[in-house]
Amino acid sequence: CALAFSEEIAEFDPHCATCCLSVRRARRSALLTVIELIFGSRRYFLRIQIEQLLIIVIAFIALPYFGVSYENRPAGLLVPDLRALLVHFAQNESAGENAFAAGAENMQLNTGRYLEAYALMTLVFCGTVQYFTGIAAVLWLPFFLVLVMAVLLLMQSRPQPLALTGREKLILALYLTFIVLGLVSTVLQSGVVTAIVGFKNELALSLLMFCMLLGMFSESQLYRLTRLFYWIYYVQIPVAIYQVIFVVPKRVAFRGEDEKWDSVVGTFGGDPMGGGNTAAMGMFCLLIMLMKVSEFKHGICSFKSLVIHIALGFFLCVVGEVKFVILLSPFLLALLWILPGYVSGVSKVSLRSLLIIAAGMALLIFVAITVLASNYSSAFGGDPTKSALSVFIDSLGYIFDTNYIMPSGELGRFTTLFFWLQHNELFGPGGMLFGYGLNATNSGSTVSPGYIGVWYHLILDSTALSMLLWEVGIIGIILFIGTIASILVAMRPKETFSRHDLKLEDLQLLSAAPAFYVFVIGCLLSLPYSQILMIIPMLQFLLWLSLGALIVIHRAVRLNSGTHYE
């Protein structure tokens, strides 16, 4: 845009018109900025400057970036990425085919770039801001961005209608039934405000899978996102090292040696002096390790690269003390190795490979247990005569205790399940079947705290399974797990292509499908262990993206393999 911001330039270029409007608004607020600098607080002045910086970034960088066409795609993908998806407004509907040539009346949006920006915003920006500034409100950004995504889906124009298979229609029906049940139950029992807060906290990011199911993103755009995931993974290393060196000592000085956990979270956020989202970081590491093992299995990465990525993943999980991933990942990696894929001949299982897998699993678990047991002994002053395995098993005791209540009122993992079995009919059998509404167990919300926890004076949201049982009941949890299970059953990879008929990009994309498949299984296994799947947008993003990715890849294989299986 020219600095003169002339009307002729604005009329010629729609992007320039947007830039000019944003800059004019910034200029109008300049006087208020000067007044605030003289008479106001420094904190509020800093907020104003950040807001104006965001306006400039959006106007001059983000909008032009998203408007770029999608011509430079990777070669050899299953279906050419033909377009930056055309999004147009309702008044252009009557124009039919002429709407594609409507010029400034249309808006071209690269949905793949939007998905990449959404991933960076959720997995890097939000958690980092929350961790270093303490501003929890930043976690509303993924919610607003996914709502924008749903609106763009409605505005999207297609050259031909999307045809869903019978299984895809079943998935859509189960998903919509679950969402409607949760929202209606919450509105009737707690009101609209609680429904909005509960939807934002627990279900909103599932709209990502909904958009992918309805064809908003192509497989080549998904391919780019999987490549981006590796760069996000590499960013975790220096951030985690910084947290180990500088943040953990502050936490130990503030809370004591026995409270040094949960400060190493990478870019996944949380409170460095309270509870960090270490489990979300651990699950992301699990996904990357699964993707790299699958690439090695498909013959597209070296053994050295495989070892480095798995070692880095276990390092992050150990310093973050993510016991769930440490114990479960070897078994999930073994499951991935024997799981069939879309490429024939890569899933052959021999006695030799099984022995290598078993030895690798034992080595990884042994190293992780030894390191964690050493940390526990130094923190809690354990018995020096006990073995590392005994110390580690003792640290897991509270998880399986059915009557464990912490001093804060938080119930232990298994305790939450037994407590629900004893008290689920608080207001009659309807609560057991349909739950008490979204957000009913939320112990950390300042806008709408959960009334069930207040009723019992306990923290009931220790696990995602407990939250689902209390909030959507038995019917809701059947629909929730049924939606995910139907995707796993319908989109299970089957040997379809020969390796020699595929290019490198094809293999990289297809190798991601088994990794996403096993990762979803890992997320389901985490339901009775941790609550982050229901309250932390980072892991919610990874779960629903993985489910959507299975659908996108399976659809691409089905349409381009010459077969008709569903």
C-alpha positions in Angstrom: 0.0 0.0 0.0 1.2 3.5 -0.7 1.8 5.7 2.2 -0.7 8.2 0.8 -3.6 5.7 1.2 -5.4 7.1 -1.8 -8.9 6.0 -2.6 -7.9 4.8 -6.0 -5.4 2.3 -4.6 -7.9 1.1 -2.0 -10.6 0.5 -4.6 -8.1 -1.3 -6.9 -6.8 -3.7 -4.2 -9.2 -5.2 -1.6 -6.3 -6.2 0.7 -5.0 -2.6 0.5 -8.5 -1.4 1.5 -8.4 -3.5 4.6 -4.9 -2.3 5.4 -6.0 1.4 4.9 -9.0 0.9 7.2 -6.9 -0.7 9.9 -4.2 2.1 9.7 -6.8 4.8 9.8 -8.3 3.3 13.0 -4.8 3.1 14.5 -4.2 6.8 13.7 -7.5 7.8 15.3 -6.4 6.1 18.5 -3.0 7.9 18.6 -4.3 10.8 20.6 -5.7 8.5 23.2 -2.4 6.7 23.3 -0.5 9.9 24.1 -3.0 10.8 26.9 -2.7 7.3 28.4 1.1 7.6 28.2 1.0 10.8 30.3 -1.8 10.1 32.8 -2.4 6.3 32.7 -0.7 3.2 34.1 2.3 1.6 32.4 0.5 -1.8 32.2 -2.5 -0.4 30.4 -0.2 1.6 28.0 1.7 -1.6 27.2 -1.6 -3.4 26.4 -2.5 -0.6 24.0 0.8 -0.9 22.2 0.4 -4.6 21.9 -3.1 -4.2 20.4 -1.9 -1.7 17.8 1.0 -4.0 17.0 -1.4 -6.8 16.4 -3.5 -4.6 14.1 -0.4 -3.9 12.0 0.6 -7.5 11.9 -2.8 -8.6 10.8 -3.3 -5.9 8.2 0.2 -6.0 6.5 1.3 -9.6 7.1 -1.4 -12.1 8.0 -4.1 -11.1 5.4 -1.7 -10.9 2.5 -0.1 -14.2 3.6 -3.4 -16.0 3.7 -4.4 -14.6 0.4 -1.6 -16.2 -1.5 -2.7 -18.9 -3.9 -1.8 -22.5 -3.2 0.1 -23.2 -6.5 3.5 -24.3 -5.0 2.4 -27.7 -3.7 4.6 -30.7 -3.0 4.9 -32.8 -6.1 3.4 -36.2 -6.3 0.6 -36.0 -3.7 -2.4 -38.2 -4.1 -4.6 -35.4 -5.4 -3.3 -32.1 -6.7 -4.1 -29.2 -4.4 -6.1 -27.4 -7.0 -7.0 -24.3 -5.1 -6.8 -21.9 -2.4 -10.4 -22.6 -1.4 -12.7 -19.9 -2.6 -14.9 -18.4 0.1 -17.6 -16.0 -1.0 -20.5 -14.2 0.7 -24.2 -15.0 0.3 -25.0 -12.2 -2.2 -22.8 -14.0 -4.7 -24.7 -17.2 -4.6 -27.0 -16.2 -7.4 -24.1 -15.6 -9.7 -23.4 -19.3 -10.0 -20.3 -20.1 -11.9 -19.7 -16.3 -12.5 -19.0 -16.1 -8.7 -15.6 -17.5 -9.4 -14.8 -14.5 -11.5 -16.4 -11.9 -9.2 -13.1 -10.3 -8.4 -13.2 -8.0 -5.4 -16.6 -9.4 -4.4 -14.9 -12.7 -3.5 -12.3 -13.5 -0.8 -9.7 -16.2 -1.5 -8.5 -17.8 1.6 -5.8 -20.4 1.8 -7.3 -22.8 4.3 -4.1 -24.8 4.5 -2.3 -21.7 5.7 -5.1 -21.0 8.1 -4.8 -24.5 9.6 -1.0 -24.0 10.0 -1.5 -20.7 11.7 -4.1 -22.3 13.9 -1.6 -25.0 14.9 1.1 -22.5 15.7 -1.3 -20.3 17.7 -2.6 -23.3 19.7 0.6 -25.3 20.3 3.2 -22.5 20.5 1.8 -19.0 21.1 -1.0 -19.6 23.6 0.9 -21.8 25.9 4.0 -19.6 25.8 2.0 -16.5 26.6 0.1 -18.2 29.4 3.3 -19.6 30.9 5.4 -16.4 31.0 2.7 -13.8 31.6 0.0 -15.7 33.6 -2.7 -14.5 31.2 -5.1 -17.5 31.1 -7.5 -15.6 28.9 -5.2 -16.3 25.9 -6.7 -19.8 25.8 -9.9 -18.3 24.4 -8.0 -17.7 21.1 -8.2 -21.3 19.9 -11.9 -21.2 20.6 -12.5 -18.1 18.6 -10.3 -19.4 15.7 -12.2 -22.6 15.5 -15.5 -20.7 15.4 -14.1 -18.7 12.5 -13.1 -21.9 10.8 -16.7 -23.2 11.1 -18.0 -19.9 9.6 -15.5 -20.1 6.7 -16.7 -23.7 6.1 -20.3 -22.4 5.6 -19.0 -19.7 3.2 -16.8 -22.1 1.2 -17.7 -22.5 -2.5 -17.1 -25.9 -4.2 -17.0 -26.8 -7.9 -19.0 -29.9 -7.0 -20.8 -31.1 -3.8 -19.1 -33.2 -1.2 -20.4 -36.8 -1.2 -20.1 -38.5 2.2 -20.0 -42.3 2.4 -22.3 -44.2 4.7 -19.7 -44.5 7.4 -18.9 -40.9 7.2 -22.6 -40.1 7.6 -22.7 -42.3 10.7 -19.7 -40.5 12.2 -21.4 -37.1 11.5 -24.7 -38.3 13.1 -22.9 -39.6 16.3 -20.9 -36.4 16.6 -23.8 -34.0 16.1 -26.0 -36.0 18.6 -23.2 -35.8 21.2 -22.8 -32.1 20.7 -26.5 -31.4 20.8 -27.0 -33.6 23.9 -24.2 -31.7 25.8 -25.4 -28.2 24.9 -29.1 -28.8 25.5 -28.5 -30.5 28.8 -26.3 -27.6 29.9 -28.7 -24.9 28.8 -31.6 -26.5 30.6 -29.7 -27.1 33.8 -27.3 -24.2 34.1 -28.1 -21.5 31.5 -26.6 -20.1 28.3 -23.5 -18.6 29.9 -22.4 -21.9 31.4 -23.1 -23.7 28.1 -20.8 -21.2 26.3 -18.1 -21.6 28.8 -18.4 -25.4 28.9 -18.5 -25.7 25.1 -15.4 -23.5 24.9 -13.5 -25.5 27.6 -14.4 -29.0 26.5 -16.0 -29.5 23.1 -15.4 -26.5 20.8 -12.2 -27.8 19.2 -14.0 -30.8 18.0 -15.3 -28.5 15.3 -11.9 -29.0 13.7 -12.7 -32.6 13.0 -16.1 -31.6 11.8 -14.6 -29.2 9.3 -12.2 -31.8 8.1 -15.0 -34.4 7.8 -16.9 -32.0 5.5 -13.9 -31.5 3.2 -12.5 -28.1 4.2 -8.9 -29.2 4.0 -7.2 -31.3 1.3 -4.6 -34.0 1.9 -1.7 -31.9 0.6 -2.6 -29.2 3.1 -2.5 -31.9 5.8 0.9 -33.0 4.5 2.3 -29.5 5.1 0.9 -29.5 8.6 2.7 -32.8 9.4 5.9 -31.3 8.3 5.3 -28.2 10.5 4.7 -30.5 13.5 8.4 -31.5 13.4 9.5 -27.8 13.7 7.2 -27.3 16.6 8.8 -30.4 18.2 12.2 -29.0 17.7 11.2 -25.7 19.4 10.3 -27.6 22.6 13.9 -28.6 23.2 15.5 -25.1 23.9 12.3 -24.0 25.7 12.4 -27.1 28.0 16.1 -26.6 28.6 15.5 -23.0 29.7 12.7 -24.1 32.0 15.0 -26.8 33.6 17.8 -24.3 34.1 15.9 -21.2 35.2 12.3 -22.0 36.2 12.7 -25.2 38.1 15.1 -23.7 40.7 12.7 -20.8 41.3 9.9 -23.3 41.9 12.0 -25.4 44.3 12.9 -22.2 46.2 9.3 -21.2 46.3 7.6 -24.5 47.1 10.3 -26.9 48.2 12.2 -29.8 46.7 9.1 -32.1 46.7 7.2 -29.7 44.5 9.6 -29.3 41.6 7.4 -31.0 39.1 5.1 -29.5 36.4 7.4 -26.6 35.5 8.9 -28.1 32.3 6.1 -27.9 29.8 7.8 -26.6 26.6 5.4 -24.3 24.8 2.2 -26.0 26.2 1.5 -23.5 29.0 0.3 -23.7 32.5 1.4 -22.1 35.7 5.2 -22.5 36.3 4.7 -22.2 40.0 1.5 -24.3 40.1 0.4 -26.8 37.6 1.8 -26.9 34.1 0.6 -28.8 31.1 3.3 -31.4 31.1 1.0 -34.1 30.0 0.1 -32.2 26.8 3.7 -31.8 26.0 4.2 -35.5 26.6 1.4 -36.5 24.4 2.7 -34.2 21.6 6.1 -36.0 22.0 4.3 -39.3 21.7 2.7 -38.2 18.4 6.1 -37.2 17.0 7.7 -40.4 18.1 4.9 -42.4 16.5 5.2 -40.4 13.2 8.9 -41.0 13.1 8.7 -44.7 13.8 6.0 -45.0 11.1 8.3 -43.2 8.7 11.2 -45.5 9.5 8.8 -48.5 9.0 7.9 -47.1 5.6 11.6 -46.8 4.7 11.7 -43.0 4.4 13.9 -42.0 7.4 17.2 -43.3 8.7 17.8 -45.2 11.9 19.8 -42.4 13.2 17.0 -39.9 12.8 14.6 -42.4 14.5 16.9 -42.8 17.5 17.4 -39.0 17.9 13.7 -38.2 17.8 12.8 -41.0 20.2 15.6 -40.0 22.6 14.5 -36.3 22.5 10.9 -37.3 23.2 11.9 -39.4 26.2 14.1 -36.6 27.4 11.2 -34.2 27.4 8.9 -36.7 29.1 11.5 -37.5 31.8 12.2 -33.8 32.7 8.5 -33.1 32.6 7.8 -36.3 34.6 5.1 -37.5 32.3 4.7 -41.0 33.7 1.8 -41.9 31.5 3.7 -41.4 28.3 6.9 -43.0 29.6 5.1 -46.2 30.5 2.7 -46.4 27.7 4.7 -45.2 24.7 6.8 -48.4 24.3 3.6 -50.4 24.0 2.1 -47.9 21.6 5.2 -47.8 19.5 5.1 -51.6 19.3 1.4 -51.5 18.3 2.3 -49.1 15.5 5.0 -51.4 14.3 2.6 -54.3 13.8 -0.3 -52.2 12.6 -1.0 -52.4 8.8 -0.8 -49.2 6.7 -1.8 -48.1 3.3 1.4 -49.2 1.7 1.8 -52.9 1.1 4.8 -54.8 2.3 5.8 -52.5 5.2 4.0 -54.3 8.1 5.7 -57.7 7.9 6.2 -59.0 11.5 8.9 -61.5 12.1 10.3 -63.1 15.3 13.4 -61.0 14.9 11.5 -57.8 14.7 9.4 -58.8 17.8 12.5 -59.5 19.8 14.0 -56.1 18.8 10.8 -54.3 19.7 10.7 -56.1 23.1 14.3 -55.3 23.8 13.8 -51.6 22.8 10.7 -51.3 25.0 12.5 -52.8 28.0 15.5 -50.5 27.5 13.4 -47.3 27.3 11.3 -48.2 30.3 14.4 -49.1 32.4 16.2 -45.9 31.6 13.1 -43.7 32.3 12.2 -45.5 35.6 15.8 -45.2 36.8 16.0 -41.5 36.1 12.5 -40.8 37.6 13.3 -42.9 40.7 16.5 -41.0 41.3 14.5 -37.7 41.1 11.9 -39.0 43.6 14.6 -40.3 46.0 16.3 -36.9 46.0 13.1 -35.0 46.4 11.4 -37.1 49.0 14.3 -38.7 50.8 13.4 -42.3 50.0 14.8 -45.4 51.5 18.3 -46.0 50.0 17.8 -49.7 50.2 14.9 -49.7 47.8 15.5 -50.4 44.1 14.6 -47.9 41.4 11.6 -50.0 40.4 10.2 -50.1 44.0 10.6 -46.3 44.3 8.8 -45.8 41.0 6.0 -48.2 41.8 5.5 -46.4 45.2 5.1 -43.2 43.3 2.2 -44.7 41.4 0.3 -45.8 44.5 -2.0 -42.9 44.7 -3.3 -43.5 41.2 -4.8 -46.9 42.0 -6.0 -46.0 45.5 -9.8 -46.0 45.4 -10.1 -43.8 48.6 -7.4 -41.2 48.0 -8.3 -37.5 48.7 -5.6 -34.9 48.6 -5.5 -32.1 51.2 -6.7 -29.7 48.5 -9.9 -31.8 48.1 -8.8 -33.3 44.8 -9.8 -37.0 44.3 -7.3 -39.6 43.2 -7.6 -41.1 39.7 -9.4 -44.2 40.6 -11.2 -42.5 43.5 -13.1 -40.3 41.0 -14.6 -43.3 39.3 -15.7 -45.0 42.5 -17.1 -41.7 43.9 -19.2 -41.3 40.8 -20.5 -44.9 41.1 -21.7 -44.1 44.7 -23.1 -40.6 44.1 -24.2 -40.3 40.4 -27.9 -40.1 41.2 -27.6 -36.7 42.9 -30.9 -35.4 41.4 -32.3 -38.7 40.2 -31.5 -41.2 37.4 -31.5 -38.5 34.7 -28.2 -37.2 36.0 -26.7 -40.7 35.7 -27.9 -41.1 32.1 -27.5 -37.6 30.7 -25.2 -35.9 33.2 -25.5 -32.5 34.9 -24.3 -30.3 32.0 -21.0 -29.1 30.7 -18.6 -27.4 33.1 -20.5 -28.9 36.1 -17.2 -30.3 37.6 -14.9 -27.5 36.5 -12.9 -26.5 39.6 -10.7 -23.8 37.9 -13.2 -21.6 36.1 -13.7 -18.1 37.5 -16.6 -17.3 35.0 -18.7 -20.4 35.8 -17.3 -22.7 38.4 -18.7 -26.2 38.5 -21.6 -26.6 40.9 -21.2 -30.3 41.4 -17.7 -29.8 43.0 -19.1 -27.0 45.1 -21.9 -29.2 46.3 -19.5 -31.9 47.5 -16.7 -29.5 48.5 -14.4 -31.7 46.4 -12.4 -31.4 43.2 -14.0 -34.0 40.9 -12.3 -33.1 37.6 -9.2 -35.1 38.2 -9.7 -37.2 35.1 -11.4 -36.7 31.8 -13.5 -39.9 32.4 -14.9 -38.5 35.6 -15.7 -35.2 33.9 -17.6 -37.0 31.1 -19.5 -39.2 33.5 -20.6 -36.3 35.7 -21.3 -33.8 32.8 -22.8 -35.9 29.9 -23.7 -39.1 31.7 -23.6 -42.6 30.5 -25.4 -41.8 27.2 -23.1 -38.9 26.5 -19.9 -40.9 27.1 -21.2 -43.7 24.9 -21.8 -41.1 22.1 -18.3 -39.6 22.7 -16.4 -42.9 22.6 -18.7 -44.2 19.9 -17.8 -41.2 17.6 -14.1 -41.8 18.1 -14.4 -45.6 17.8 -16.5 -45.3 14.6 -13.7 -43.3 13.1 -11.1 -45.8 14.2 -13.1 -48.7 12.7 -14.1 -47.0 9.5 -10.7 -45.4 8.8 -8.4 -48.2 9.8 -5.5 -48.3 7.3 -5.5 -51.2 4.8 -2.8 -52.1 2.4 -3.7 -50.5 -0.9 -0.7 -49.0 -2.7 2.7 -50.4 -3.7 5.6 -48.6 -2.4 7.2 -48.3 -5.8 4.2 -46.4 -7.2 4.4 -43.6 -4.7 6.6 -40.5 -4.4 8.3 -39.4 -1.2 5.5 -37.0 -0.3 2.9 -39.7 -0.8 4.8 -42.0 1.5 5.3 -39.3 4.2 1.6 -38.5 4.2 0.4 -42.2 4.2 2.9 -43.1 6.9 1.3 -40.5 9.2 -2.1 -42.3 9.1 -1.0 -45.3 11.4 0.7 -42.7 13.7 -2.5 -40.7 14.0 -4.4 -43.9 14.5 -2.3 -45.1 17.4 -2.2 -41.6 18.9 -6.0 -41.6 19.2 -5.8 -44.9 21.0 -3.3 -43.3 23.4 -5.7 -40.4 24.0 -8.5 -42.8 24.8 -6.3 -44.6 27.3 -5.6 -41.3 29.0 -9.3 -40.7 29.9 -9.1 -42.4 33.3 -5.6 -41.0 34.0 -5.7 -37.2 33.3 -8.2 -34.5 32.8 -6.3 -32.5 30.2 -8.2 -34.0 27.3 -11.3 -32.1 28.5 -9.7 -28.8 29.6 -6.5 -28.1 27.7 -6.9 -26.9 24.1 -3.5 -28.1 23.1 -4.3 -31.8 23.5 -7.8 -31.3 22.3 -6.4 -29.8 19.1 -4.1 -32.8 18.6 -6.9 -35.4 19.3 -9.5 -33.9 16.9 -6.9 -33.1 14.3 -5.7 -36.7 14.4 -9.3 -37.9 13.9 -9.9 -35.5 11.1 -6.5 -36.5 9.5 -7.6 -40.1 9.4 -10.8 -39.1 7.6 -8.9 -36.9 5.1 -6.2 -39.5 4.3 -8.7 -42.4 4.1 -10.9 -40.4 1.7 -7.9 -39.6 -0.5 -7.0 -43.2 -0.7 -10.5 -44.3 -1.4 -10.9 -41.8 -4.3 -7.6 -42.5 -5.9 -6.8 -46.1 -5.4 -9.3 -47.5 -7.9 -11.1 -49.4 -5.1 -14.5 -48.9 -3.6 -14.1 -50.0 0.0 -15.2 -47.7 2.8 
